Amino acid sequence: MGGYSFVGRRLIQAIPVLFGITLVSFFLIHLIPGDPVAAILGNHYNAQTAAALRHSLGLDRPIWDQYLIFLGHVVHGNLGQSIYYEQPVSQVIGDRIAPTAWLVVYSSVLAAVISFPLALVSALRHDGVIDQVIRAVFVVAFAMPAFWVGIVLILFLSIDVKIFPVSGYGNGFAGHLQALFLPSLTIALAFSAVLIRSLRNGILEVMSEDYIRTARAKGLGTRLILLRHMLRNAVPPTITIFGVNIAFLLGSTVVIENVFAVGGIGQLLVSAILQRDYEVVQGITLLLAVAVVAINLLTDIVHVLLDPRVSYG
């Protein structure tokens, strides 16, 4: 029952968070200078046509009325109608969500593959040359702007060497793996810097515990001590950091998708802001907020399951 009540409490806590996000996103997008009607009509703009379109879109109503209408639609699972695409927002987002989902999962897998062995080597060789090199390289990778790292990777591995495509999403499973490798690696490098530091510190802390010394005194092998004692106690805190950073990673995709022209919801978000497509911006913002809340909840549950010292309370 403790687990169910924990999940219930977290879901209840998420309600005001999501409400606040709808409020902030709605009013911020309306504060951006520019007229969506003018963007839609373009060269065909005139006062009469603009007034009629503004009325049909409900943009001539008071701002609070527009917000309440938007909130009412959201409560009923309706994200509204895109002003620019003239399609339901859910359909517009649904057509772009696959590349972003691929990018998030791919980046997370690459970060885990890079971080786990390097953190282990760094901890076991702490304060040595290898440890210093690993830490220095990933501190630099973390400090570099993601878009700059992405451009450098494009120049070397797409234009000079021509191993990976410059942009796009690819076709089929193998095509996605090849086309999204560079954007995923760009995100994973900065992500790995955080994970390596966390896991390395966790392993070093566990190595100094009395039960590790006792296990060595009993004659247990290094590999058995590492798998049964060190990693078992060092990994759970890193799992929490991993989950939290996946939530932040969702925001990173906005920049990276535009650098590599991936065609996901990050690129759609930038286009919608430029086009003053209020409904699409609000829909994407709300979707990302729900994803962040869900990831954080799942991370907390996994942490509790892996570490019996942590309670649902």
C-alpha positions in Angstrom: 0.0 0.0 0.0 2.9 2.3 0.7 3.9 2.3 -3.0 0.4 3.1 -4.2 0.0 6.0 -1.7 3.5 7.3 -2.8 2.5 7.3 -6.5 -0.9 8.9 -5.6 0.8 11.7 -3.6 3.2 12.4 -6.4 0.4 12.5 -9.0 -1.6 14.9 -6.8 1.5 17.1 -6.4 1.9 17.2 -10.1 -1.5 18.8 -10.7 -0.6 22.3 -9.5 2.7 22.1 -11.3 1.0 21.3 -14.6 -1.6 24.0 -13.9 1.2 26.5 -13.4 2.9 25.5 -16.6 -0.3 26.0 -18.6 -0.6 29.5 -17.0 3.0 30.5 -17.7 3.2 29.1 -21.2 -0.1 30.6 -22.2 0.7 34.2 -21.1 4.4 34.1 -22.2 3.6 33.1 -25.8 1.0 35.9 -25.9 3.6 38.5 -24.7 5.8 37.7 -27.7 5.6 40.6 -30.2 3.8 39.9 -33.5 0.4 39.0 -34.8 -0.4 35.4 -35.8 -3.1 36.7 -38.1 -0.5 38.7 -40.1 1.7 35.6 -40.2 -1.1 33.5 -41.6 -2.4 36.0 -44.2 1.0 37.3 -45.3 0.7 39.4 -48.5 -3.1 38.9 -48.5 -3.4 40.9 -45.3 -6.1 43.6 -45.1 -8.0 45.0 -42.1 -11.3 43.4 -43.0 -9.9 39.9 -43.6 -7.7 40.1 -40.5 -10.6 41.1 -38.3 -12.7 38.2 -39.6 -9.9 35.7 -39.1 -9.1 37.0 -35.7 -12.8 36.6 -34.7 -12.9 33.1 -36.0 -9.8 32.1 -34.1 -11.1 33.7 -30.9 -8.1 36.1 -30.7 -10.4 39.1 -30.3 -11.6 37.9 -26.9 -10.2 39.0 -23.6 -6.9 37.2 -22.7 -8.4 35.6 -19.6 -11.4 34.2 -21.7 -8.9 32.7 -24.1 -7.0 31.1 -21.3 -10.1 29.6 -19.7 -11.2 28.2 -23.1 -7.7 26.7 -23.6 -7.8 25.2 -20.1 -11.2 23.8 -20.6 -10.1 22.1 -23.8 -7.0 20.7 -22.0 -9.1 19.2 -19.2 -11.1 17.3 -21.9 -8.0 16.1 -23.6 -8.2 18.6 -26.5 -5.1 20.6 -27.2 -6.9 22.8 -29.7 -6.5 23.6 -33.4 -3.2 24.8 -34.9 -3.5 28.3 -36.3 -0.8 27.8 -38.9 -1.3 24.2 -40.0 -5.1 24.2 -39.6 -5.0 20.8 -38.0 -5.6 19.5 -34.5 -2.6 20.2 -32.4 -2.4 16.6 -31.2 -2.1 15.5 -34.8 0.6 18.1 -35.6 2.6 17.0 -32.5 1.9 13.3 -33.2 3.5 13.6 -36.6 6.7 14.9 -35.1 7.0 13.0 -31.8 8.8 9.9 -33.2 12.1 11.6 -34.0 12.2 13.3 -30.6 11.5 10.1 -28.8 14.2 8.3 -30.8 16.7 11.1 -30.0 15.9 11.0 -26.2 16.2 7.2 -26.0 19.3 7.1 -28.2 21.0 9.8 -26.2 20.2 8.1 -22.9 21.6 4.8 -24.1 24.8 6.3 -25.5 25.3 8.3 -22.2 24.9 5.1 -20.2 27.2 3.1 -22.5 29.9 5.9 -22.3 29.5 6.7 -18.6 29.4 3.3 -16.9 32.7 1.8 -18.0 34.6 5.2 -17.8 33.3 6.0 -14.3 34.3 2.5 -13.2 37.8 2.9 -14.6 38.1 6.4 -13.2 37.1 5.2 -9.7 39.4 2.2 -9.7 42.3 4.3 -11.0 41.4 7.4 -9.0 43.9 10.3 -8.9 45.9 8.5 -11.6 46.6 9.6 -15.2 43.6 7.8 -16.7 41.3 9.3 -14.0 42.6 12.8 -14.6 42.3 12.5 -18.4 38.7 11.2 -18.2 37.6 13.9 -15.8 39.3 16.7 -17.9 37.8 15.5 -21.2 34.3 15.4 -19.9 34.5 18.6 -18.0 35.5 20.3 -21.3 32.6 18.4 -23.1 30.2 19.6 -20.4 31.4 23.2 -20.7 31.2 23.4 -24.5 27.8 24.7 -25.9 25.9 21.8 -27.3 25.2 23.5 -30.7 29.0 24.2 -31.1 29.8 20.5 -30.4 27.1 19.5 -32.9 28.6 21.7 -35.6 32.1 20.4 -35.0 30.9 16.8 -35.3 29.1 17.7 -38.5 32.2 19.2 -40.0 34.4 16.2 -39.1 32.2 13.2 -39.4 29.6 14.4 -42.0 31.4 16.7 -44.3 35.1 15.7 -44.1 34.8 12.0 -43.4 31.3 11.5 -44.7 30.4 8.7 -42.3 27.1 10.1 -41.0 24.4 12.3 -42.8 24.4 16.0 -42.1 20.7 16.2 -41.2 17.5 14.3 -41.2 15.8 11.4 -39.3 16.6 8.5 -41.7 14.4 5.7 -42.9 14.0 2.4 -41.1 15.7 1.2 -37.9 19.2 1.2 -39.3 18.6 4.6 -41.0 17.5 6.1 -37.7 20.5 4.8 -35.9 22.9 6.3 -38.5 21.1 9.6 -39.0 20.6 10.3 -35.3 24.0 9.2 -34.1 25.6 12.6 -34.2 22.8 14.5 -32.5 22.5 11.8 -29.9 26.3 11.8 -29.3 26.2 15.6 -28.9 23.6 15.4 -26.1 25.2 12.3 -24.6 28.7 13.9 -24.2 27.4 16.6 -21.8 25.0 14.1 -20.1 27.9 11.7 -19.6 30.0 14.3 -17.7 27.3 14.4 -15.0 26.9 10.7 -14.8 30.6 9.9 -14.7 31.2 12.3 -11.8 28.2 10.9 -9.9 29.0 7.3 -10.3 32.7 7.8 -9.8 32.1 9.6 -6.5 29.6 6.9 -5.5 32.1 4.1 -6.1 34.8 5.9 -4.2 32.6 6.5 -1.3 31.5 2.9 -1.1 35.2 1.7 -1.5 36.0 3.4 1.8 33.2 1.6 3.8 34.1 -0.9 6.5 32.1 -3.7 4.8 34.3 -3.5 1.7 37.4 -3.8 3.8 35.8 -6.8 5.6 35.0 -8.4 2.3 38.6 -8.0 1.2 39.8 -9.4 4.5 37.7 -12.5 3.9 39.5 -13.1 0.7 36.6 -12.2 -1.7 37.8 -11.5 -5.3 37.8 -7.9 -6.6 35.2 -8.7 -9.3 32.8 -10.2 -6.7 33.3 -7.3 -4.4 32.7 -4.9 -7.3 29.5 -6.5 -8.5 27.9 -7.6 -5.2 28.9 -4.7 -3.0 30.3 -1.6 -4.7 28.0 -1.2 -7.7 24.9 -2.4 -5.8 25.3 0.6 -3.4 26.8 3.2 -5.7 24.4 2.9 -8.7 21.0 3.9 -7.1 22.0 7.6 -6.5 23.2 7.8 -10.1 19.9 6.4 -11.3 18.2 9.4 -9.7 20.6 11.8 -11.4 20.1 9.9 -14.7 16.3 10.3 -14.5 16.5 14.0 -13.6 18.9 14.7 -16.4 16.7 12.8 -18.9 14.0 15.4 -18.0 16.5 18.2 -18.7 17.6 16.3 -21.9 14.1 16.9 -23.3 14.9 20.6 -23.3 18.3 20.0 -25.0 16.6 18.4 -27.9 15.1 21.8 -28.9 18.5 23.2 -29.8 20.0 20.0 -31.2 17.0 19.2 -33.4 17.5 22.6 -35.1 21.2 22.1 -35.5 20.7 18.7 -37.2 17.3 19.4 -38.8 15.9 16.3 -37.2 12.3 17.3 -37.7 11.0 16.5 -34.2 8.9 18.5 -31.8 11.9 20.6 -30.7 12.2 22.0 -34.3 8.4 22.2 -34.4 8.4 24.3 -31.2 10.8 26.9 -32.7 8.8 27.1 -35.9 5.6 27.5 -34.0 7.1 30.4 -31.9 8.2 32.2 -35.1 4.8 31.6 -36.7 2.9 32.7 -33.5 1.1 29.4 -33.5 -0.1 29.7 -29.9 -1.9 26.4 -29.7 1.0 24.4 -30.9 3.5 26.1 -28.5 1.1 25.5 -25.6 0.5 21.9 -26.6 4.3 21.1 -26.9 5.0 22.9 -23.6 2.3 20.9 -21.8 3.5 17.6 -23.4 7.1 18.2 -22.2 5.9 19.1 -18.7 3.9 15.9 -18.4 6.9 13.9 -19.7 9.2 15.6 -17.1 6.7 14.8 -14.3 6.3 11.2 -15.4 10.1 10.7 -15.7 10.8 12.1 -12.3 8.0 9.9 -10.8 9.4 6.8 -12.5 12.9 7.7 -11.3 11.8 8.0 -7.7 10.0 4.6 -7.9 13.1 2.9 -9.4 15.3 4.5 -6.8 13.1 3.2 -3.9 13.0 -0.3 -5.5 16.8 -0.5 -5.9 17.8 1.0 -2.6 15.9 -0.5 0.4 17.4 2.3 2.6 15.0 4.8 0.9 11.4 4.6 2.0 8.2 5.7 0.2 7.6 8.2 3.0 
